[in-house]
Amino acid sequence: METPPQWPDALRPPDVDHVADLLQKFWLELERLPAHLRAQELILAEALTAHLRHIIIELMLAMNGIAWPEGTQHLNGYLGASQRAVLERTLAAADSSSDTWLARAVALVVIYRWYAPQCVERFDVAYPQATETRVWAALCAQLPNWPTALTTE
């Protein structure tokens, strides 16, 4: 009998409360983007989109049945090929245009909207609809190039 492969990290299941917090936190973090772009704080905009990507990865891992492995050096092995591919598309090289971070943020919203409903169903947590609605309206008002509607179907 073949020995099953051993993961290099001590894995643990996702915490339901943490998943619920991540769903809310995504929108609260995204809400800060217009201020960074208006102030031309492009380093902060980069850090913000990186943090949004981290939230998305945590949601993906939760759907894969694990929490972010502390101290991991092997994250690729915990994500599927399609998950890695979609995330890698949000790693485009930065330029001095605010459109770079806007495009990244929109791409991350699309990914979020794919995984968030699955997390809501799997973990029986509430979707932060009021927060999303409020933040979306603010993004539309503050960012001239922000899409007024975005479908993920």
Secondary structure as GFF3:
##gff-version 3
##sequence-region A 1 153
A	DSSP	alpha_helix	16	30	.	.	.	ID=ss1
A	DSSP	alpha_helix	33	38	.	.	.	ID=ss2
A	DSSP	alpha_helix	42	63	.	.	.	ID=ss3
A	DSSP	three_ten_helix	75	78	.	.	.	ID=ss4
A	DSSP	alpha_helix	81	88	.	.	.	ID=ss5
A	DSSP	three_ten_helix	89	91	.	.	.	ID=ss6
A	DSSP	alpha_helix	98	123	.	.	.	ID=ss7
A	DSSP	alpha_helix	129	142	.	.	.	ID=ss8
###
